[in-house]
Amino acid sequence: MRPTAKDLAEAAGVSLATVDRVLNDRPNVSARASRRVQEAIEKIGFVRNLAAVALARNKIYRFRFVLPSKGDQYLLELLSRVGEASRTLKSDLTEITVDQIATDDPYQLSRHLAAIETEEVDGVAVMAPESPQVRDALSRLMTRGIHLVQFLSGQEKLKTADFVGVDNFAAGATAGRIIGRFLGKEPGKIMIVAETMVARDSIERRRGFDSIINEQFPHLRALPSLETYGDRSRAAAIIQNVVARHHDIRAAYVMSPESRIPVSAISEHADLQKVTVVVHERTPFSEEALRTGRIDAIIAQDPGHAVRSAVRIMRARADLRDPIAAQEKIRIEVLLKENL
């Protein structure tokens, strides 16, 4: 059985009250007593039952997700998973809320983050494109004692914050490998589409993609990245222009998590039976497009796992313990029509 506080007190030769003061970092404990308790902890393998401590203190864990206000089906999936976690964890003394903000406006987002009070939350998971303003706001958030998780997209120079999401360089390299293998030896061009190249995930995916195409498939040429900004009319116009100028496009790689707008625009101006299409994230649209042959592969990460992982990390940090790294690793999944 797990050693109890009573066992710890007996092993240290001190009272239960002294053990309680040491474990909870309270005053009026001599250095000798504190040392004896710490040595006994190591000797008998005592581990605090943090859930019981939280219950006894009636402690409520307060976590917040800051997500984009604009999005499509993948954003709806994330919101659904956060709502699911919120309902499930209420009985575990955990409150989860969501703020939706224009994350593509770094000044507005920075002001929003600055307004978060330490009395309101214990941890914040933020999904936002990279910018100096947002990076500074997140750094100040941590300085004020709020535990931060960079959710799915991070800031390059904010190394001290936790990150939840796939290795985006590896995800882009995976897309490069799939497209290179699917296209074979015939030369051709690859259209690259992103919502924005400001986002760290898009930058890393493009770097990973290029590393494979340039080194292993030199007969293929990846075109400059197109930015749709999530706008349907802009996506249609720029994709139409690229298809008109490059008649030898043999593949399209959609790096953004929302693929409905770019794939719909590509289908209007190119024959998808002749173009290999790889997208990111499993949504109702991408799943149906894969089944019907409009796209060829989905590179996905489990949004439910990502949300649960962010919550577990914030809770671990709130309890002053390290997260379990292996448990929080988000896997890259490759979906084909045959394994849906």
C-alpha positions as CSV (number, residue, x, y, z in Angstrom):
1,M,0.0,0.0,0.0
2,R,1.0,3.6,-0.5
3,P,2.8,5.1,2.5
4,T,0.6,7.5,4.4
5,A,1.4,10.8,6.3
6,K,1.2,8.7,9.5
7,D,3.9,6.3,8.1
8,L,6.0,9.3,7.2
9,A,5.7,10.8,10.6
10,E,6.8,7.5,12.2
11,A,9.7,7.1,9.8
12,A,10.9,10.7,10.5
13,G,10.3,10.5,14.3
14,V,8.2,13.7,14.3
15,S,4.5,14.5,14.8
16,L,1.8,14.5,12.1
17,A,1.6,18.3,12.6
18,T,5.2,18.7,11.8
19,V,4.8,16.5,8.6
20,D,1.9,18.7,7.6
21,R,3.9,21.9,8.1
22,V,6.8,20.5,6.0
23,L,4.7,19.2,3.2
24,N,2.8,22.4,2.9
25,D,5.8,24.7,3.4
26,R,4.4,26.3,6.5
27,P,6.5,28.2,9.1
28,N,7.7,27.2,12.5
29,V,9.6,24.1,11.5
30,S,13.2,23.6,12.5
31,A,15.8,22.8,9.8
32,R,16.5,19.5,11.6
33,A,12.9,18.4,11.5
34,S,12.5,19.4,7.9
35,R,15.6,17.5,7.0
36,R,14.3,14.4,8.8
37,V,11.0,14.5,7.0
38,Q,12.7,14.9,3.6
39,E,15.0,12.0,4.3
40,A,12.0,9.9,5.3
41,I,10.2,10.8,2.1
42,E,13.1,9.4,0.1
43,K,13.5,6.3,2.4
44,I,9.9,5.1,2.3
45,G,8.9,6.4,-1.1
46,F,6.2,8.7,0.2
47,V,4.1,10.4,-2.6
48,R,1.5,13.0,-1.8
49,N,-2.1,12.3,-2.9
50,L,-2.6,15.6,-4.6
51,A,-6.2,14.9,-5.4
52,A,-6.9,14.3,-1.8
53,V,-5.1,17.5,-0.8
54,A,-7.1,19.5,-3.4
55,L,-10.3,18.0,-2.2
56,A,-9.5,18.7,1.5
57,R,-8.7,22.3,0.7
58,N,-11.6,22.6,-1.7
59,K,-9.1,23.8,-4.3
60,I,-10.5,24.5,-7.8
61,Y,-8.2,24.3,-10.8
62,R,-9.0,27.1,-13.2
63,F,-7.7,26.7,-16.8
64,R,-8.5,28.7,-19.8
65,F,-8.0,28.1,-23.6
66,V,-7.4,31.1,-25.8
67,L,-8.5,30.1,-29.3
68,P,-9.0,32.0,-32.6
69,S,-12.4,33.7,-33.2
70,K,-12.1,32.8,-36.9
71,G,-12.0,29.3,-38.3
72,D,-13.8,26.5,-39.9
73,Q,-14.4,22.8,-39.1
74,Y,-11.2,22.2,-37.2
75,L,-11.8,25.1,-34.9
76,L,-15.3,23.7,-34.2
77,E,-13.7,20.3,-33.4
78,L,-11.3,21.9,-30.9
79,L,-14.1,23.8,-29.2
80,S,-16.1,20.6,-29.0
81,R,-13.2,18.8,-27.4
82,V,-12.6,21.6,-24.9
83,G,-16.3,21.5,-24.0
84,E,-16.1,17.7,-23.5
85,A,-13.1,18.1,-21.2
86,S,-14.9,20.8,-19.3
87,R,-17.9,18.7,-18.6
88,T,-15.8,15.6,-17.7
89,L,-13.5,17.3,-15.3
90,K,-16.0,19.3,-13.3
91,S,-16.3,16.5,-10.8
92,D,-12.5,16.6,-10.5
93,L,-12.6,20.2,-9.2
94,T,-11.4,21.6,-12.6
95,E,-13.0,24.5,-14.3
96,I,-12.2,25.0,-18.0
97,T,-13.2,28.1,-20.0
98,V,-12.6,29.4,-23.5
99,D,-11.8,32.8,-24.8
100,Q,-12.1,33.3,-28.6
101,I,-10.1,36.3,-29.8
102,A,-8.8,37.6,-33.1
103,T,-5.5,35.9,-32.8
104,D,-4.3,37.2,-36.1
105,D,-4.2,40.7,-34.5
106,P,-1.2,40.6,-32.3
107,Y,-2.0,43.9,-30.5
108,Q,-5.5,42.9,-29.6
109,L,-4.4,39.5,-28.5
110,S,-1.6,41.0,-26.4
111,R,-4.0,43.3,-24.7
112,H,-6.3,40.4,-24.0
113,L,-3.5,38.3,-22.4
114,A,-2.4,41.3,-20.3
115,A,-5.9,41.6,-18.9
116,I,-5.9,38.0,-17.5
117,E,-5.5,38.2,-13.7
118,T,-3.7,35.7,-11.6
119,E,-6.7,35.4,-9.4
120,E,-8.8,34.3,-12.3
121,V,-6.8,31.3,-13.7
122,D,-4.0,28.9,-12.8
123,G,-3.1,28.1,-16.4
124,V,-3.7,29.3,-19.9
125,A,-3.4,27.4,-23.2
126,V,-2.9,29.8,-26.1
127,M,-3.2,29.0,-29.9
128,A,-1.8,32.0,-31.8
129,P,0.5,32.8,-34.7
130,E,4.0,34.0,-33.8
131,S,4.7,37.7,-33.3
132,P,7.0,39.7,-31.0
133,Q,4.0,41.3,-29.3
134,V,2.4,38.0,-28.5
135,R,5.6,36.4,-27.4
136,D,6.3,39.3,-25.0
137,A,2.7,39.1,-23.7
138,L,3.0,35.4,-23.0
139,S,6.4,35.9,-21.3
140,R,4.8,38.5,-19.0
141,L,1.9,36.0,-18.3
142,M,4.4,33.5,-17.0
143,T,6.3,36.1,-15.0
144,R,3.0,36.8,-13.2
145,G,2.8,33.1,-12.1
146,I,0.3,31.9,-14.7
147,H,1.2,28.5,-16.2
148,L,1.4,28.6,-20.0
149,V,0.9,26.0,-22.6
150,Q,1.5,26.9,-26.2
151,F,-1.3,25.0,-27.9
152,L,-0.7,23.5,-31.4
153,S,1.3,26.6,-32.5
154,G,4.1,28.2,-30.6
155,Q,6.6,31.1,-30.4
156,E,10.1,30.2,-31.6
157,K,11.9,32.1,-28.8
158,L,9.7,31.2,-26.0
159,K,11.5,28.0,-25.0
160,T,10.5,28.0,-21.3
161,A,6.8,27.4,-22.0
162,D,5.2,24.0,-22.4
163,F,4.1,23.1,-25.9
164,V,1.3,20.7,-27.0
165,G,1.1,19.5,-30.6
166,V,3.0,17.4,-33.2
167,D,6.5,18.0,-34.3
168,N,5.5,20.3,-37.3
169,F,8.9,19.9,-39.0
170,A,8.3,16.1,-39.0
171,A,4.7,16.6,-40.1
172,G,5.9,18.6,-43.1
173,A,8.6,16.1,-43.9
174,T,5.9,13.3,-43.8
175,A,3.9,15.3,-46.4
176,G,7.0,15.6,-48.6
177,R,7.7,11.9,-48.4
178,I,4.0,11.0,-49.3
179,I,3.8,13.4,-52.2
180,G,7.3,12.4,-53.6
181,R,6.4,8.7,-53.5
182,F,2.9,9.2,-55.0
183,L,4.2,11.3,-57.9
184,G,7.0,8.9,-59.0
185,K,9.7,9.9,-61.4
186,E,7.8,12.3,-63.6
187,P,8.9,16.0,-63.1
188,G,6.4,18.5,-62.0
189,K,5.5,21.3,-59.6
190,I,3.8,21.3,-56.2
191,M,1.4,24.0,-55.1
192,I,1.8,24.9,-51.4
193,V,-1.2,26.5,-49.6
194,A,-1.3,28.0,-46.1
195,E,-3.7,30.2,-44.2
196,T,-0.8,32.4,-43.1
197,M,3.0,32.0,-43.1
198,V,3.2,33.9,-39.9
199,A,2.1,30.9,-37.9
200,R,5.0,28.8,-36.5
201,D,3.3,25.5,-37.5
202,S,3.2,26.6,-41.2
203,I,6.8,27.7,-41.1
204,E,8.0,24.5,-39.6
205,R,5.9,22.4,-41.9
206,R,7.2,24.2,-45.0
207,R,10.8,23.7,-43.8
208,G,10.2,20.0,-43.2
209,F,8.5,19.6,-46.6
210,D,11.3,21.3,-48.5
211,S,14.0,19.3,-46.7
212,I,12.5,16.1,-48.2
213,I,11.5,17.4,-51.6
214,N,14.8,19.2,-52.3
215,E,17.0,16.3,-51.1
216,Q,15.2,13.2,-52.2
217,F,12.9,14.4,-55.1
218,P,14.9,17.0,-57.0
219,H,12.8,16.5,-60.2
220,L,9.9,18.1,-58.3
221,R,9.7,21.8,-57.6
222,A,7.8,23.3,-54.7
223,L,6.3,26.6,-55.6
224,P,6.2,29.6,-53.2
225,S,3.7,29.4,-50.4
226,L,0.2,30.9,-51.0
227,E,-1.5,32.6,-48.1
228,T,-5.3,32.5,-48.1
229,Y,-5.9,34.2,-44.7
230,G,-9.0,32.0,-44.5
231,D,-10.8,34.0,-47.1
232,R,-12.7,32.1,-49.8
233,S,-12.5,34.8,-52.5
234,R,-8.8,35.3,-52.0
235,A,-8.1,31.6,-52.0
236,A,-10.1,31.2,-55.3
237,A,-8.2,34.1,-57.0
238,I,-4.7,33.2,-56.0
239,I,-5.1,29.5,-56.7
240,Q,-6.7,30.2,-60.1
241,N,-3.8,32.5,-61.0
242,V,-1.2,29.9,-60.0
243,V,-2.9,27.0,-61.9
244,A,-3.1,29.3,-65.0
245,R,0.6,30.1,-64.8
246,H,1.8,26.6,-64.1
247,H,0.3,23.9,-66.3
248,D,2.6,21.2,-64.9
249,I,1.3,21.2,-61.3
250,R,1.1,17.6,-60.2
251,A,0.4,18.0,-56.4
252,A,-1.0,20.3,-53.8
253,Y,0.0,20.5,-50.1
254,V,-2.4,22.3,-47.8
255,M,-0.4,23.2,-44.7
256,S,-3.2,24.9,-42.7
257,P,-5.6,22.8,-40.5
258,E,-8.6,24.1,-42.3
259,S,-8.6,22.5,-45.8
260,R,-12.2,23.1,-47.0
261,I,-11.6,26.5,-48.6
262,P,-8.3,25.7,-50.4
263,V,-9.3,22.3,-51.6
264,S,-12.6,23.6,-52.9
265,A,-10.7,26.3,-54.8
266,I,-8.2,23.8,-56.2
267,S,-11.1,21.6,-57.4
268,E,-12.6,24.5,-59.4
269,H,-9.4,25.1,-61.4
270,A,-7.6,21.8,-61.5
271,D,-8.5,18.1,-62.2
272,L,-8.2,16.5,-58.8
273,Q,-8.0,13.1,-60.5
274,K,-4.6,14.2,-61.9
275,V,-3.4,16.2,-58.9
276,T,-2.2,14.5,-55.7
277,V,-3.5,16.4,-52.7
278,V,-2.3,16.1,-49.1
279,V,-3.9,18.1,-46.3
280,H,-3.7,18.5,-42.5
281,E,-6.2,17.5,-39.8
282,R,-9.2,15.3,-39.9
283,T,-12.5,17.2,-40.2
284,P,-15.9,16.2,-41.7
285,F,-14.8,17.8,-45.0
286,S,-11.3,16.2,-45.2
287,E,-12.7,12.8,-44.3
288,E,-15.4,13.0,-47.0
289,A,-12.9,14.3,-49.5
290,L,-10.6,11.4,-48.7
291,R,-13.4,8.9,-49.1
292,T,-14.4,10.4,-52.5
293,G,-10.9,10.7,-53.9
294,R,-10.7,14.5,-53.9
295,I,-7.7,14.3,-51.6
296,D,-5.1,11.5,-51.2
297,A,-3.9,11.7,-47.6
298,I,-4.5,13.4,-44.3
299,I,-1.7,14.1,-41.8
300,A,-3.6,14.5,-38.5
301,Q,-3.2,14.9,-34.8
302,D,-5.8,13.9,-32.3
303,P,-7.5,17.1,-31.1
304,G,-9.0,15.4,-28.1
305,H,-5.5,14.1,-27.0
306,A,-4.1,17.7,-27.5
307,V,-6.8,19.2,-25.3
308,R,-6.5,16.6,-22.6
309,S,-2.7,16.9,-22.7
310,A,-2.8,20.7,-22.3
311,V,-5.1,20.3,-19.2
312,R,-2.8,17.6,-17.7
313,I,0.2,19.8,-18.2
314,M,-1.4,22.9,-16.6
315,R,-2.6,20.8,-13.7
316,A,0.9,19.3,-13.2
317,R,2.4,22.7,-13.2
318,A,-0.2,24.0,-10.8
319,D,0.7,21.1,-8.4
320,L,4.4,22.0,-8.8
321,R,5.3,18.7,-10.4
322,D,6.7,17.7,-13.9
323,P,4.3,16.4,-16.6
324,I,4.8,12.9,-17.9
325,A,6.6,13.6,-21.1
326,A,5.7,10.3,-22.8
327,Q,2.0,10.7,-22.0
328,E,1.9,14.2,-23.6
329,K,3.6,13.3,-26.9
330,I,1.1,13.9,-29.7
331,R,1.5,11.4,-32.5
332,I,1.5,12.2,-36.2
333,E,-1.2,10.1,-37.9
334,V,-1.3,9.4,-41.6
335,L,-4.8,8.6,-42.9
336,L,-5.6,7.1,-46.3
337,K,-8.9,6.1,-47.7
338,E,-8.2,2.5,-46.8
339,N,-7.5,3.2,-43.0
340,L,-10.3,5.7,-42.2
